[in-house]
Amino acid sequence: MEAVLERTHPDVIEGAEHAHRAEHVRAAAAAIRALAPDAAACDVAIVLGTGLGALGEAIEISASVAYADIPGFPLSTVESHTGRLLLGTLGGRRVAAMQGRFHRYEGYSLQQVTFPVRVLRELGAKTLVVSNACGGMRADWSAGDVMLIADHINLLGDSPLIGANDDSLGPRFPDMSEPYDASLRAIARAVAAARGITLREGVYVAVAGPNLETRAEYRMLRTLGADVVGMSTVPEVIVAKHAGMRVLGFSMITDMCLPDALEPATLDKILAVARAAEPNLTALVRGVMERI
């Protein structure tokens, strides 16, 4: 925890009572516009997860802004999370891509974790595309597969919406009957079929981490209805829905979490699988951008 705090941006917003106030969101967006006046407006926000930062190379970048230069943004402390906001175009759409996200296990509150989503919405994004690396819990799937997120389970024990609600940012009780937009998922399936990419579809469960799960925990998560497990994504999706955004989510299965055939996982192995499979994810995201 101390190491995380040492690396936190000096202007990072503390606590649930402040991190989602409209004035802080506007201030951060204004800072980005000042640093990249010709590129700050965007239609689509993209969050690049662990090992998936190279997807940013597919973007025609007009400007790049370090998180350290944006008031209120935490700093990424996880390997492969570069910590830059990329502004440009992808598939003909104006995009803002977070090359690195934040996690609860880094010591940040969920309000801090999701603050960038608020800022990207302020910059004009009406759609959020989230990606993550995850553990697969279905024996008929394989490491390297991409899963389209159809729904999620929140086992983080918290919500980024706890605390005073700013009605200018979203309603007190946002509906979550369809967190992942059905029309966007249909487009993703069509892109996958056209490009010959195997695309799984299922339920993502978010846990706090940073430790991986035990065999008994994997059995429990499967019993609950989850297909893959990770430590991110759900808070950003909740805030995006609160802000009225459409959401599309992809999970990259980087290791298999089968209780009866469980092998130790390492970050190096996870990153290697993500790098090998990333071209499929890049093709999917680019294809969706071209069709929406």
ZIRALIN-V297487 format. One record per pair of residues at least 4 apart in sequence whose ideal C-beta (glycine too) atoms are under 8 Angstrom apart, sorted by the first residue. I is the first residue (numbers start at 1). J is the second residue. D is the distance in Angstrom with one decimal. If there is no record, write none. Layout:
BEGIN
I/J/D, I/J/D
END
This chain:
BEGIN
1/5/6.5, 1/107/4.8, 2/6/6.4, 3/7/6.8, 3/77/7.5, 4/8/6.6, 4/77/5.7, 4/106/5.2, 4/107/3.8, 4/108/7.4, 5/107/6.7, 7/75/5.0, 7/77/5.7, 8/12/4.9, 8/74/5.9, 8/75/6.1, 9/67/6.9, 9/68/5.7, 9/70/7.7, 9/71/7.6, 9/72/7.5, 9/73/5.7, 9/74/6.1, 9/75/5.6, 11/71/4.2, 11/72/6.3, 12/72/6.3, 12/73/7.0, 12/74/5.3, 12/112/6.6, 13/18/4.9, 13/19/4.6, 13/24/5.5, 13/72/4.6, 13/111/7.7, 13/112/6.7, 13/115/6.4, 14/18/6.2, 14/19/7.5, 14/112/8.0, 15/19/6.6, 15/109/6.8, 15/111/7.1, 15/163/7.9, 16/20/7.6, 16/109/6.4, 16/111/4.9, 16/162/5.8, 16/163/3.3, 16/164/7.7, 17/21/8.0, 17/163/5.6, 17/164/6.0, 18/24/6.5, 18/111/7.9, 19/24/7.0, 19/72/7.5, 19/109/6.8, 19/111/3.4, 19/112/5.5, 19/114/7.9, 19/115/5.2, 20/24/7.8, 20/25/7.4, 20/111/5.7, 20/114/7.8, 20/115/7.2, 20/118/6.2, 20/160/7.5, 20/161/8.0, 20/163/7.4, 20/166/6.1, 20/169/6.1, 20/239/7.8, 21/25/7.1, 21/166/5.8, 22/26/6.1, 22/166/5.4, 22/168/5.0, 22/169/5.9, 23/27/6.3, 24/28/6.5, 24/71/7.7, 24/72/5.4, 24/115/7.6, 25/29/6.4, 25/72/7.9, 25/115/7.6, 25/118/4.5, 25/119/5.7, 25/121/7.9, 25/122/5.2, 25/169/7.2, 26/30/6.1, 26/122/6.3, 27/31/6.6, 27/71/5.7, 27/72/7.1, 28/32/6.8, 28/70/5.4, 28/71/5.4, 28/72/4.6, 28/73/6.8, 28/115/7.4, 28/119/4.5, 28/122/7.7, 29/33/6.4, 29/40/7.6, 29/119/5.3, 29/122/4.0, 29/123/5.4, 30/34/6.3, 31/35/6.4, 31/69/7.1, 31/70/5.5, 31/71/5.5, 32/36/6.1, 32/40/5.0, 32/65/5.8, 32/70/6.1, 32/85/6.9, 32/87/7.9, 32/119/7.1, 32/123/6.6, 33/37/6.0, 33/40/4.3, 33/123/7.7, 35/40/7.9, 35/63/7.3, 35/65/5.1, 35/69/6.2, 36/40/5.0, 36/62/7.2, 36/63/3.5, 36/65/5.9, 36/87/5.4, 38/62/6.7, 38/63/7.3, 39/62/3.7, 39/63/4.0, 39/87/4.0, 39/88/6.6, 40/63/7.6, 40/87/6.3, 40/96/7.8, 40/123/5.7, 41/94/6.2, 41/123/6.2, 41/124/4.9, 42/87/6.8, 42/94/4.8, 42/95/5.7, 42/96/4.0, 42/120/6.8, 42/123/5.3, 42/124/5.4, 42/125/5.0, 43/93/5.2, 43/94/4.8, 43/95/7.1, 43/124/6.5, 43/125/6.4, 43/126/6.6, 43/127/6.9, 44/90/7.8, 44/93/5.2, 44/94/7.2, 44/95/4.8, 44/96/7.6, 44/125/5.8, 44/126/7.8, 44/127/4.7, 44/128/7.6, 44/129/6.3, 44/289/6.7, 44/292/7.7, 45/95/7.3, 45/96/5.3, 45/97/7.7, 45/98/7.5, 45/117/6.9, 45/120/3.8, 45/121/7.4, 45/123/7.9, 45/125/3.8, 45/127/7.1, 45/128/4.9, 45/129/7.2, 45/245/7.7, 46/55/7.7, 46/90/7.8, 46/95/5.7, 46/96/7.2, 46/97/4.1, 46/98/6.9, 46/128/7.7, 46/129/4.6, 46/130/7.8, 46/131/7.5, 46/285/7.1, 47/97/7.7, 47/98/4.8, 47/101/5.3, 47/117/7.8, 47/128/7.2, 47/129/7.2, 47/130/4.7, 47/131/6.6, 47/233/7.8, 47/236/5.9, 48/52/4.8, 48/53/5.1, 48/55/5.4, 48/56/6.3, 48/97/6.1, 48/98/6.2, 48/99/5.5, 48/100/7.0, 48/101/7.3, 48/131/5.9, 49/101/6.3, 49/130/7.5, 49/131/4.8, 49/132/3.7, 49/133/5.4, 49/230/7.9, 49/232/6.3, 49/233/7.4, 49/252/7.4, 50/78/6.6, 50/80/5.6, 50/81/7.0, 50/132/6.9, 50/133/4.2, 50/232/7.9, 50/254/8.0, 50/270/7.0, 50/271/7.4, 50/274/6.9, 51/80/5.1, 51/133/5.1, 51/252/7.3, 51/254/6.7, 51/270/6.3, 51/271/4.5, 51/273/7.7, 51/274/2.9, 51/275/6.4, 51/278/7.5, 52/80/8.0, 52/131/5.2, 52/132/7.7, 52/133/6.7, 52/252/6.3, 52/274/5.9, 52/278/6.0, 52/281/6.5, 53/80/5.7, 53/81/6.8, 53/82/5.3, 53/99/4.9, 53/100/6.5, 54/275/6.9, 54/278/5.7, 54/282/8.0, 55/59/7.9, 55/97/7.4, 55/131/7.2, 55/278/6.3, 55/281/6.3, 55/282/5.1, 55/285/6.6, 56/61/7.6, 56/82/7.9, 56/86/5.0, 56/97/5.4, 56/99/4.9, 58/90/6.2, 58/282/5.0, 58/285/7.6, 58/286/5.9, 59/86/5.5, 59/88/4.7, 59/89/7.0, 59/90/4.8, 59/95/6.2, 59/97/5.9, 60/88/4.8, 60/89/4.8, 60/90/7.1, 61/86/5.5, 61/87/7.0, 61/88/4.2, 62/87/5.5, 62/88/4.5, 62/89/7.4, 63/86/8.0, 63/87/4.5, 63/88/7.3, 64/84/5.3, 64/85/7.1, 64/86/5.5, 64/87/7.1, 65/69/5.8, 65/70/6.3, 65/84/6.7, 65/85/4.6, 65/87/7.1, 66/70/7.7, 66/83/6.5, 66/84/5.6, 66/85/7.9, 67/73/4.3, 67/74/7.2, 67/75/5.7, 67/76/6.7, 67/83/4.6, 67/84/6.7, 67/85/6.8, 67/100/7.3, 68/73/7.6, 68/75/6.3, 68/83/7.3, 70/85/6.9, 70/119/7.4, 72/115/5.5, 72/119/7.4, 73/115/6.9, 73/116/6.2, 73/119/7.8, 74/102/5.0, 74/106/7.6, 74/108/5.3, 74/112/5.3, 74/113/7.6, 74/115/7.7, 75/83/5.9, 76/81/3.7, 76/82/7.0, 76/83/4.0, 76/100/3.8, 76/101/7.2, 76/102/6.7, 77/81/7.6, 77/106/5.1, 78/100/7.5, 78/103/6.8, 78/106/6.9, 79/267/6.4, 79/271/7.5, 80/100/7.8, 80/271/5.9, 80/274/8.0, 81/99/7.4, 81/100/3.1, 81/101/6.5, 82/99/4.4, 82/100/5.0, 83/99/7.1, 83/100/4.6, 84/99/4.7, 84/100/7.0, 85/96/6.1, 85/97/7.3, 85/98/6.1, 85/99/7.3, 85/116/7.8, 86/95/7.8, 86/96/7.2, 86/97/4.4, 86/98/8.0, 86/99/5.7, 87/95/7.6, 87/96/5.4, 87/97/8.0, 88/94/7.7, 88/95/6.5, 89/93/6.4, 89/94/5.8, 89/95/6.5, 90/95/4.8, 90/97/7.8, 90/285/7.2, 90/286/6.0, 90/289/5.0, 91/285/7.9, 91/286/4.8, 91/287/7.1, 91/288/7.4, 91/289/2.9, 91/290/4.0, 92/289/6.7, 92/290/6.1, 93/289/4.6, 93/292/7.1, 94/124/7.9, 95/289/7.2, 96/120/5.3, 96/123/6.1, 96/125/6.3, 98/116/5.9, 98/120/7.7, 101/113/7.5, 101/116/7.9, 101/232/6.0, 101/236/7.3, 102/106/6.1, 102/108/5.2, 102/112/6.5, 102/113/4.5, 102/116/7.8, 103/108/7.1, 103/113/6.6, 103/209/7.0, 103/210/7.7, 103/231/5.7, 103/232/5.6, 104/108/6.5, 104/109/7.7, 104/110/6.2, 104/113/6.3, 104/156/6.0, 104/158/7.2, 104/208/5.7, 104/209/7.7, 104/231/7.5, 104/235/7.6, 105/208/6.1, 105/209/4.4, 105/210/4.0, 105/231/6.2, 108/112/4.1, 108/113/5.2, 109/113/7.0, 110/114/6.1, 110/156/7.1, 110/158/5.3, 110/159/6.7, 110/160/3.9, 110/162/7.8, 110/235/4.7, 111/115/6.6, 111/160/5.5, 111/163/7.0, 113/160/6.8, 113/235/5.2, 113/236/7.3, 114/118/6.9, 114/160/4.4, 114/235/5.0, 114/236/5.5, 114/238/7.5, 114/239/4.1, 115/119/6.6, 116/120/6.2, 117/121/6.4, 117/128/6.6, 117/236/5.1, 117/239/4.7, 117/240/5.6, 117/243/7.1, 117/245/7.9, 118/122/6.6, 118/169/6.6, 118/239/6.6, 118/243/6.7, 119/123/6.6, 120/125/4.6, 120/128/7.5, 121/125/5.6, 121/126/7.9, 121/240/7.5, 121/243/4.6, 121/244/8.0, 121/245/6.2, 125/245/6.8, 126/244/7.8, 126/245/5.9, 126/246/6.6, 127/181/8.0, 127/184/7.3, 127/245/6.2, 127/246/4.7, 127/247/7.5, 127/248/7.0, 127/292/7.0, 128/236/7.0, 128/237/7.4, 128/240/4.3, 128/245/5.0, 128/246/7.3, 128/247/5.0, 128/248/7.5, 129/247/7.8, 129/248/4.9, 129/249/7.5, 129/250/7.6, 129/285/6.2, 129/288/7.4, 130/149/7.8, 130/233/5.2, 130/236/5.7, 130/237/6.4, 130/247/6.8, 130/248/7.5, 130/249/4.7, 130/250/7.4, 131/249/7.3, 131/250/4.8, 131/251/7.4, 131/252/6.8, 131/281/6.4, 131/285/7.6, 132/204/7.6, 132/230/5.0, 132/232/5.2, 132/233/4.9, 132/249/7.8, 132/250/7.7, 132/251/5.4, 132/252/7.0, 133/230/6.9, 133/251/7.6, 133/252/5.1, 133/254/4.5, 133/270/5.9, 133/274/5.2, 134/147/7.5, 134/204/6.6, 134/228/4.2, 134/229/6.1, 134/230/3.9, 134/251/4.4, 134/252/6.8, 134/253/6.0, 134/254/6.9, 135/212/7.2, 135/213/7.6, 135/228/6.3, 135/229/4.9, 135/230/7.0, 135/253/7.2, 135/254/7.3, 135/255/5.2, 135/256/7.2, 135/257/3.9, 135/265/7.4, 136/141/5.0, 136/142/7.4, 136/143/6.7, 136/145/6.9, 136/147/7.8, 136/227/7.4, 136/228/5.4, 136/253/3.9, 136/255/7.2, 136/256/5.2, 136/257/6.3, 137/218/5.8, 137/221/6.3, 137/222/5.2, 137/226/6.5, 137/227/6.1, 137/228/6.3, 137/229/6.3, 137/257/5.0, 137/258/7.0, 138/202/7.4, 138/227/5.5, 139/258/5.7, 141/145/5.1, 141/147/7.6, 141/200/5.6, 141/227/7.7, 141/253/6.2, 141/256/8.0, 142/253/7.1, 142/256/7.4, 143/253/5.6, 143/254/6.1, 143/255/5.9, 143/256/5.6, 143/273/5.2, 144/252/7.9, 144/253/6.7, 144/254/7.8, 144/273/5.7, 144/276/6.4, 144/277/4.2, 145/198/6.2, 145/200/5.3, 145/252/8.0, 145/253/4.7, 145/277/7.6, 146/197/7.0, 146/198/7.5, 146/199/5.8, 146/200/6.9, 146/250/5.7, 146/251/7.2, 146/252/5.8, 146/253/7.5, 146/277/6.9, 146/280/5.5, 146/281/5.6, 146/284/6.6, 147/199/7.5, 147/200/4.1, 147/201/6.5, 147/202/5.5, 147/204/7.6, 147/227/6.8, 147/228/5.7, 147/250/7.0, 147/251/4.3, 147/252/7.9, 147/253/6.3, 148/185/5.8, 148/188/5.4, 148/189/7.0, 148/192/8.0, 148/199/5.5, 148/200/6.9, 148/201/4.4, 148/202/7.9, 148/249/7.4, 148/250/6.3, 149/180/5.4, 149/201/8.0, 149/202/7.5, 149/203/7.6, 149/204/4.9, 149/233/7.5, 149/249/3.4, 149/250/6.8, 149/251/5.9, 150/180/6.1, 150/185/6.9, 150/201/5.2, 150/202/6.0, 150/203/6.3, 151/179/6.7, 151/180/6.7, 151/203/5.0, 151/204/7.7, 152/179/6.4, 152/180/7.9, 152/203/6.5, 152/204/4.7, 152/205/6.8, 152/206/6.5, 152/233/7.1, 152/234/5.1, 152/237/6.7, 152/249/7.9, 153/203/6.4, 153/204/7.5, 153/205/4.2, 153/206/7.2, 153/224/6.2, 153/225/7.0, 153/226/5.6, 153/234/8.0, 154/159/7.2, 154/206/5.7, 154/234/4.9, 154/238/7.6, 155/205/5.9, 155/206/6.2, 155/207/5.1, 155/208/7.6, 156/206/5.4, 156/207/7.0, 156/208/5.5, 156/234/6.6, 156/235/7.0, 157/208/6.6, 158/162/6.7, 159/235/7.7, 159/238/6.4, 160/235/4.7, 160/238/5.7, 160/239/5.2, 161/165/7.0, 161/174/7.4, 161/238/6.4, 161/239/7.4, 161/242/6.1, 165/169/7.8, 165/170/7.5, 165/171/7.6, 165/172/4.6, 166/170/7.8, 167/171/7.2, 167/172/7.4, 169/242/7.0, 169/243/6.2, 170/174/6.0, 170/242/3.7, 170/243/5.1, 170/244/6.7, 171/242/7.2, 174/238/7.6, 174/241/5.3, 174/242/4.5, 175/241/7.6, 176/238/7.3, 176/241/6.2, 178/182/6.4, 179/237/5.3, 179/238/7.6, 179/241/5.7, 179/247/6.1, 180/184/7.5, 180/185/6.1, 180/237/7.5, 180/247/5.5, 180/248/6.6, 180/249/5.5, 181/185/6.6, 181/246/4.3, 181/247/5.9, 181/248/6.2, 182/186/6.5, 183/187/6.7, 183/246/8.0, 184/188/6.5, 184/246/6.0, 184/247/7.6, 184/248/4.1, 184/288/6.9, 184/292/6.9, 185/189/6.5, 185/201/7.5, 185/248/6.8, 186/190/6.5, 187/191/6.4, 187/288/5.4, 187/291/5.1, 187/292/6.3, 188/192/6.3, 188/199/6.8, 188/248/6.4, 188/250/7.7, 188/284/6.1, 188/287/8.0, 188/288/5.6, 189/193/6.3, 189/199/6.4, 189/201/7.7, 190/194/6.3, 190/291/7.4, 191/195/6.2, 191/197/7.7, 191/283/7.6, 191/284/5.7, 191/287/3.4, 191/288/5.8, 191/291/6.8, 192/197/4.4, 192/198/7.4, 192/199/3.7, 192/284/6.2, 194/287/7.3, 195/283/5.5, 195/284/7.7, 195/287/6.5, 197/280/5.0, 197/283/6.5, 197/284/6.3, 199/284/7.2, 200/227/7.5, 200/253/7.7, 202/226/7.9, 202/227/3.2, 202/228/6.5, 203/225/5.7, 203/226/5.1, 203/227/5.1, 203/228/7.6, 204/226/7.0, 204/227/7.4, 204/228/5.4, 204/229/7.6, 204/230/6.3, 204/233/6.3, 204/234/7.3, 204/249/7.0, 204/251/5.6, 205/221/5.4, 205/224/6.9, 205/226/3.6, 205/228/7.3, 205/229/5.1, 205/230/7.6, 206/229/7.9, 206/230/6.2, 206/231/6.5, 206/232/6.7, 206/233/6.2, 206/234/3.9, 206/235/7.6, 207/213/6.9, 207/221/7.9, 207/229/6.2, 207/230/7.6, 207/231/6.1, 208/231/6.8, 209/231/3.7, 210/231/6.8, 212/257/7.8, 212/265/6.0, 213/217/3.9, 213/218/5.4, 213/221/7.1, 213/229/6.5, 213/257/6.7, 214/218/7.2, 215/219/6.6, 215/259/4.0, 215/260/7.9, 215/262/5.7, 216/220/6.5, 216/259/7.5, 217/221/6.3, 218/222/6.4, 218/229/7.5, 218/257/5.0, 218/258/7.4, 218/259/4.8, 218/262/7.4, 219/223/6.4, 219/259/5.2, 220/224/6.5, 221/226/4.6, 221/229/5.6, 222/226/6.5, 228/251/5.1, 228/253/6.2, 229/257/6.4, 230/251/6.7, 232/236/7.5, 233/237/6.2, 233/249/6.4, 233/251/7.8, 234/238/6.4, 235/239/6.5, 236/240/6.2, 237/241/6.4, 237/247/5.3, 237/249/6.8, 238/242/6.3, 239/243/6.3, 240/245/4.1, 240/247/5.1, 241/245/6.8, 241/247/6.6, 248/288/6.6, 250/281/5.9, 250/284/6.6, 250/285/7.3, 252/273/7.8, 252/274/5.5, 252/277/5.8, 252/278/7.4, 252/281/6.0, 253/273/8.0, 254/269/7.7, 254/270/4.3, 254/271/7.8, 254/273/4.3, 254/274/5.2, 254/277/7.8, 255/265/4.4, 255/269/6.6, 255/270/5.8, 255/273/7.0, 256/261/7.5, 256/263/7.7, 257/262/6.8, 258/262/6.1, 265/269/6.1, 265/270/6.3, 266/270/7.0, 267/271/6.1, 268/272/6.3, 269/273/6.5, 270/274/6.4, 271/275/6.3, 272/276/6.5, 273/277/6.1, 274/278/6.0, 277/281/6.8, 278/282/6.0, 279/283/6.3, 280/284/6.4, 281/285/6.3, 282/286/6.1, 283/287/6.0, 284/288/6.4, 285/289/6.4, 286/290/6.6, 287/291/6.6, 288/292/6.1
END
